[in-house]
Amino acid sequence: MCRLFGMTTGGPRVHARFWLVDAPDSLSSQSRRMPDGTGLGWFSLGEEPVRDRAPIAAFEDADFNAEARDVVSHTFMSHVRYASTGKPDVHNSHPFVMDDRLFAHNGMVRGLDVIDSWLTDVERAPIQGQTDSERVFAYVTAEIRRRGDTTAGLIAAVRRIAAEVPVFALNVLLAEAGRIWALRYPDTHELWVLKHDLGEEGAARSMASDREPGRVHVSAHREPAAAHVLASERMDDAPGWRLLDPGELLVVDGREAASQYPFDPPAHRITRDDLSVTEATSQT
């Protein structure tokens, strides 16, 4: 199955290279099993989302490996893809960008024609690929616009999807500048969170030497930093990893995180027995 990664400090700009390329189970390492696409997203100094995608594995992508080491941001999102819907293509690689938000998805939903029918021509226009993920994001974006609130729009969109189309898994990361929404739904795939604190002394050490091993490297300041890290699997042996509950929506806003449980089980749940051979392989 695809793998998700997200991280935010809520403010201080940091490197994410430990998680992306250096960790015992880094995203680059995971891409050896998920070779159908890679993408890295972050927020610029002007708080605009930036992303670089390719239809190849992360460990083979020179741009990914360079950016993973060099980019600094307060919020990151990355994804390695094992295709279930849509061929390996740059337009099918995550993360996606709409309305200054980044989005990535792990799992599968059916009924894409139904989701398309919920969208106006204007709402459908940003879709460039063939994936269920991008259509889900377009609908989430439409609901956020209607409600004027990101959390309310995401909840409304997922509730309707869960009620009206078949769902196998809908693990989602959605990011704005300094904020991440992480959803594990229902219980098909795992999604983990780690809060990693980097104290003032550790921040100074990270500034002094970019080569010193560490999970969060702080750039251009000496403030204490803390990062919330989201991942499809534990990426190192830190004791603080927590598995999100089925149906848990974790909202990380700055340094604070709060959980909601606003969803009923899927009305039309897809089981593994319902999957085609290709789908089952991609979701293993």
N, C-alpha and C positions, 0 to 999 in steps of 0.2 A: 504494500500500500504506500501511498505518498507519505511524506514526512513534513511536519510543520515546525517552524521555529519562530519565536517572537521574543523580543526583549525591550523593556523600557526602563529608564531611570526616572522618567518624569521631568527631567530638566538637564542635568549634567550630560555633556556629550562624551561618549566613551567609544572605545573599540569593542567589537564583538568577535574578534578573530579567534579567541579561545574556543568559543562554541562552534564557530563555523568551520575551522580547519585544524585546531590543535587538541581539542578535547578527546578523551579516550573513545567516545562515540560521537564524533563531530558530524555535522551535516555533510561535510565532504565524504567522510567514511560511509555514511548511510547511503550516499548516492551510488555507491558501487552495487547496491541492490535495487536502486530506483533510478534507472538510467535515462528516462524519457523526457527530461527537462529540468532546468534549474532556474532559480530567480532569487535576486536579493533586492530588497527595498529598504529605504531609509528616508529621513527627512532632512532637507537642505537647511542652510543657515537662515533662509527665508521662510522656513517651515513648510516648504512644498514637498510632496512625496516624489521621490526619485526611485526608479527601479531599472534593473538590468536583467534581461532574461535570455535564455538560449535553449534550444531543443536538444541539449546534450547533457550528460551527467556532470555534476558539479566538479568532481575530481578531475575531469578532462577539460574544464572550462578555465582558460587562463584569466579571463576578465573576472570571473567569480573569485578565484584565488587571490588576485591582486586587490580587488575591492574589499574582500573579507579581511585583509590585513591592514588596509590603509584608511578605509572610510570611518569617520567618527560621526555619531548621531546620538540623540537621546532615545530614539525608537527605531528598532529594526524589525524586519519580517523577511523570512526566507522559506523556501519550499523546494523539495526535490520530488519529482513526479514519476509515478508508475501509472501509465495511461490506462483508464477504463473507458472514457468517452473522449473522442477526438484524438487524432494522430499526433505524434511528436512534432510540434511546430511552435515557433516562438509565440504565436498568438494564443496557444493553448497552455503556455507555461505561466505559472503563478510567480509572484503576486500580481493581481490586477489593480488598476487605479481608476477610481471614479470619484468625482466631487472631493478631491484632496484627501481621499482615504485609500489605504492599502487593504487588500483582502486576499486570503488564501484558504483553501478548503481541502480536507482529507475525508474521503468517503465517496458516496454515490447516491444520487437521487434519479428517479425516472420521471416521466411526464413532462419533458422539456417543452412540448407543444402547449401543454396546459400553462406552464409558467410564462411562456411567450405570450399567451393570450391575456395575461394580467398586465402586460406592459403596453404603453402607448408607443407609437413610432419614435418619438423623441427619447423615451426611456430605453428603447431597444437599440438606438443608434450607436452607443459606445461598444456594443458587443462585436468583437472581431474574430473570435474563435468558435469552436464547436462544443466546448465543454459544458457540462451541467454546472460546474463551479461558477463560470462567468455569468450564466443566466441567473443563478441564485443571487450573485452579487448585484446584478442589475435590479432585481426585484427588491433586495434589501435596500439599495440606494433609493429606489422609488418610494419605499415606505418611510425612510428617514426624511425625505423631502416633504412628504405629506404630513408627517407628525412634527417636524421641526425639532426632533430629539433623536440622537443616535441610538440610545438604549431602547427607547420605545419603538422605533422603527425596526430595529433588529428583532426584537421580540415579536412584533406583529407579523413580520415576514416569515420567521421560522414557524410560528404557530399555524399560519395558513398552509405553508408547505407541508408541515407534519399532518395536517388535517386532510389535505386534498390530493397529494401525490405520493407515490410509493417512495419510501426512504429506507436506505440501508445504513448509511452513516452520514452525519452532518457535523463533523468537527470543523470549527471555523475560528480563524483569527481575523479580526478587523482592527485597523489602527488609524488613529488620527495623531497629530503631533503631540507626543507626551502621554498618549492614552492607548490602551489595548483592551479589546473585548475578546474573551476566549470562551468558546462553547464546546462542551463535550456532549454529543447527542446522537443516539440515546446512550447505549453502553457498548456499542460494537467495537470501537477503537479507543485506545487510551489517549489521554492528554494530561500532561504533567505540568506542575508549576514549582518553581524554586525561587525563593526570595534570598538573594545573596547580598549581604551587607559588606561594604568596603569602608572601613573606618578611616579616620583622618591620617593615621600613620600609613595605612596601606595605600591610600591615594597618593601620598607623597612618594612612596616607593615606586608606584606605577609610573609616576611622572619621571622619576629619575632614570628608569631603565625600561624601555619598551620591550626589551628581550627577556625580562624577568617573567617566569610563568605566573599566571593569575587569571581568574575567571572574568574579571572586569578591569580593563585598563582605562584610567581616567585621562582625559586630554585637556590641557590648557586651563586647569584650575586645581585648587587644593581643597575643595569642599569634600566632606564625606559623601560617598555615593552609595546608593542601594539600587539594585536592579531586580526586577521581576523577570524571570526567564520562563517561557512557555515552550514545551517540546512534546513531540509525539512519543518519545521514549526518553528515559533518563540518560543524560549525556556524559555523566561522570558519577563518581561514588559519593558525592556530597550527601550528607544525611538528611538534608532538608527537603528533598523532593517530595511533593504530595500529588497523588493521583486525583484529578478532579472527579467528582461524583457524576454518575449518569444524569444528564439533564442540567448540569450546573453551568450557569453563565457567570464567569468571573470578569468583573470590570476593574481594571487597573488604571487608576487616575492619579497621575503623579506618583507619589510614594505610597499611596493607599490602595488597598484592594478589598473589594466586597463581592460577595456571591449572592446570586438570585437563583430561584428554582421555578421559573414561570411556565414550564412546558409539561403538557400531558404526553404520554407515550405516542409514538406514531400511529395514526389510524390505519395505515396500509404499510405495515413493516415488511421489508424484504429480508428474507433469511438467506443464509449461505446456500441452502438447497435451491433457491430461486435463481441463483446467479448462473450466467453462462460460464464456460470454461475460461474465456478471456477475462470476464469480470471477476471471477473467483481468484484467478491468478493475481490480478492487480490489487485485490483487496486483502490478500494474505499478509 
